[in-house]
């Protein structure tokens, strides 16, 4: 089955390039359900996979000036400590190793996938709602602390499931910064995902839940997949792809929740 890992990486990378949806919502359940990888190893490996693949996206957005580093820092103030504390708590609660947290990880992954599917289906409606109900004069300090709190929530969710730093982060930012252009929200969220997934991935490394051979195999396939997908994305109608992808995530999420 080793040769299938680059193939899976290429398939997920292509979908990420086409839709912009984070690879965690696809790669982690694929590793668990199709390849039989333990949930802890799938999450840990996928976190480092995400930090590497999203670093290129961050560079591209940074060069185009579509990253609001103030928002990225505020999210990181909450998410990085939250990720570290969550992994420390898991290590304390499961002294036999994070692999014992199989049920918790599968449940958290299923919930994260369902939330991601909702955000994919209703993203434009959510953005329009947030813009209509935006306060005339938002309080910068209140918005800052809400951003930190939102980052902390993402830190917990991502460190357990590897899902949430993409679609869920973007959806939350639409509410917190309704006047900010969508491309700057996406760029800021991708930039924040890199340190978050890196810190969470390093934490999983210390807990022994990284498969380095698997990580390398996935990257071999995914990097060209992302490049190809991003180049043909303009030819594929997004309004067709997103509902199909959201439907897949709902089915996978429900299966993971039921299987725990």
C-alpha positions in Angstrom: 0.0 0.0 0.0 3.1 2.3 0.3 2.7 3.5 -3.3 -0.8 4.6 -2.6 0.3 7.3 -0.2 1.7 9.5 -2.9 -1.4 8.9 -5.0 -3.6 9.9 -2.0 -1.4 13.0 -1.5 -1.7 13.9 -5.1 -5.5 13.5 -5.0 -5.9 15.6 -1.8 -3.4 18.2 -3.1 -5.4 18.6 -6.3 -8.6 19.1 -4.4 -6.9 21.7 -2.2 -5.6 23.5 -5.2 -9.0 23.4 -6.8 -11.2 24.5 -3.9 -8.8 26.0 -1.3 -10.2 23.7 1.4 -7.6 22.7 4.0 -6.0 19.3 3.4 -6.7 18.3 7.0 -10.4 17.9 6.4 -9.6 15.4 3.6 -6.2 13.8 4.5 -6.8 12.8 8.1 -10.1 10.9 7.5 -8.6 9.4 4.4 -5.7 8.0 6.4 -7.9 6.7 9.2 -10.8 5.2 7.1 -9.0 4.0 4.0 -5.5 3.2 5.1 -6.2 2.1 8.6 -3.7 4.6 10.2 -4.4 5.1 13.9 -6.2 8.5 14.5 -3.4 9.9 16.7 -0.7 9.2 14.0 -3.0 10.4 11.2 -3.6 13.7 13.0 0.0 14.2 14.0 1.4 13.4 10.6 -1.2 15.6 8.9 -0.4 18.6 11.1 3.2 18.6 9.9 2.0 17.9 6.4 -0.2 21.0 6.6 2.5 23.3 8.0 4.7 22.5 5.0 2.1 22.7 2.3 0.6 25.9 3.7 4.0 27.6 4.0 4.0 28.0 0.2 0.5 29.5 0.3 1.5 31.9 3.0 4.5 33.1 0.9 2.3 33.6 -2.1 -0.3 35.6 -0.1 2.4 37.6 1.6 4.0 38.6 -1.7 0.6 39.8 -2.9 0.0 41.8 0.3 -3.1 39.8 1.2 -2.0 38.9 4.8 -3.1 41.1 7.7 -0.3 40.2 10.1 -2.1 41.9 13.0 -5.0 39.5 12.7 -2.6 36.6 12.3 -0.7 37.5 15.4 -3.9 38.0 17.5 -5.0 34.5 16.4 -1.6 33.0 17.3 -1.7 34.6 20.7 -4.6 32.3 21.5 -4.0 29.3 19.4 -0.4 28.4 20.1 -0.6 28.3 23.9 -4.0 26.5 23.6 -2.5 23.8 21.3 0.4 23.2 23.6 -1.8 23.0 26.7 -4.2 20.7 24.9 -1.5 18.2 24.0 0.0 18.4 27.5 -3.5 17.6 28.9 -3.9 14.6 26.5 -0.5 13.3 27.6 -1.6 13.6 31.3 -5.0 12.0 30.7 -3.6 9.2 28.6 -0.3 8.1 30.3 -0.1 5.1 28.0 0.3 7.3 25.0 -1.9 9.5 22.9 -2.9 6.5 20.9 -5.3 5.7 23.8 -7.3 8.8 22.9 -8.6 7.1 19.7 -12.3 7.6 20.6 -11.8 11.3 21.6 -9.8 12.1 18.4 -12.3 10.3 16.1 -15.2 12.2 17.7 -13.5 15.6 17.6 -12.5 14.9 13.9 -16.1 14.0 13.0 -17.5 17.2 14.6 -14.8 19.3 12.9 -15.7 17.8 9.5 -19.4 18.5 10.0 -18.7 22.1 11.0 -16.4 22.5 8.0 -19.1 21.2 5.7 -21.6 23.7 7.0 -19.1 26.5 6.5 -18.4 25.4 2.9 -22.1 25.3 2.0 -23.1 28.5 3.7 -19.9 30.6 3.3 -21.4 33.3 1.1 -24.5 33.5 3.2 -22.4 33.8 6.3 -20.3 36.5 4.8 -23.4 38.5 3.7 -25.0 38.1 7.1 -21.9 39.3 8.9 -21.6 42.3 6.7 -25.3 43.3 7.1 -25.1 43.1 10.9 -21.7 44.6 11.4 -21.6 47.5 13.9 -21.1 50.9 12.5 -18.1 51.6 14.8 -16.5 48.3 16.0 -14.5 48.3 19.2 -10.9 47.4 18.2 -10.0 46.2 21.6 -13.0 44.0 21.8 -12.4 42.6 18.4 -8.8 41.9 19.3 -9.7 39.8 22.4 -12.4 38.0 20.5 -9.8 37.1 17.8 -7.5 35.8 20.5 -10.3 33.7 22.0 -11.2 32.4 18.5 -7.6 31.4 18.0 -7.6 29.5 21.3 -10.7 27.5 20.2 -9.0 26.7 16.9 -5.8 25.7 18.8 -7.7 23.1 20.8 -9.7 21.7 17.9 -6.7 21.6 15.5 -4.4 19.9 17.9 -6.9 17.1 18.5 -8.3 16.7 15.0 -6.0 18.6 12.6 -9.1 20.2 11.2 -10.4 23.7 11.6 -7.6 26.0 10.8 -9.0 26.5 7.2 -12.7 26.8 6.6 -13.7 27.3 10.3 -11.1 30.0 10.8 -12.2 31.9 7.7 -15.9 31.7 8.8 -15.1 33.1 12.2 -13.0 35.9 10.7 -16.0 36.9 8.5 -17.9 37.7 11.7 -15.0 39.5 13.4 -13.9 41.5 10.4 -16.9 41.9 8.1 -15.5 44.9 6.3 -12.2 43.1 5.4 -12.0 41.8 1.8 -12.4 38.0 1.5 -8.9 37.5 0.0 -7.2 39.2 3.0 -9.2 37.0 5.4 -8.2 33.9 3.5 -4.6 35.0 3.4 -4.5 35.9 7.1 -6.0 32.6 8.0 -3.5 30.6 5.9 -0.6 32.5 7.5 -1.9 31.7 10.9 -2.4 28.0 10.1 1.4 27.6 9.5 2.7 28.3 13.0 -0.4 26.6 14.6 0.0 23.3 12.7 3.8 23.4 13.2 3.5 23.8 17.0 0.8 21.2 17.2 2.8 18.9 14.9 5.9 19.2 17.0 3.8 18.5 20.1 2.6 15.2 18.4 6.2 14.4 17.5 7.2 14.6 21.2 4.2 12.4 22.0 5.4 9.8 19.4 2.5 10.2 16.9 4.4 11.1 13.7 5.1 8.7 10.9 7.9 10.3 8.9 7.9 7.9 6.0 4.2 8.5 5.6 4.7 12.3 5.8 7.4 12.1 3.0 5.2 9.9 0.8 2.2 12.3 1.1 4.4 15.3 0.3 5.8 13.6 -2.8 2.3 13.4 -4.3 0.6 16.5 -2.8 3.0 19.2 -3.8 2.6 18.6 -7.6 -1.1 18.0 -7.0 -1.6 21.4 -5.4 0.3 23.1 -8.2 -1.8 21.4 -10.9 -5.1 22.0 -9.1 -4.4 25.6 -8.6 -3.7 26.1 -12.3 -6.9 24.4 -13.5 -9.1 25.8 -10.7 -10.4 28.6 -13.0 -11.8 26.0 -15.5 -13.8 24.0 -12.9 -17.0 25.6 -11.5 -16.6 26.1 -7.7 -20.4 26.0 -7.2 -20.3 22.4 -8.3 -17.2 21.3 -6.4 -18.0 22.8 -3.0 -21.4 21.1 -2.5 -19.9 17.7 -3.5 -17.0 18.2 -1.2 -19.3 19.3 1.7 -21.5 16.2 1.2 -18.4 14.0 1.4 -17.3 15.6 4.6 -20.8 15.2 6.2 -20.8 11.5 5.4 -17.2 11.0 6.6 -17.9 13.0 9.7 -21.0 11.0 10.6 -19.1 7.8 10.1 -16.3 8.8 12.4 -18.7 9.9 15.1 -20.7 6.7 14.9 -17.5 4.5 14.8 -15.9 6.0 18.0 
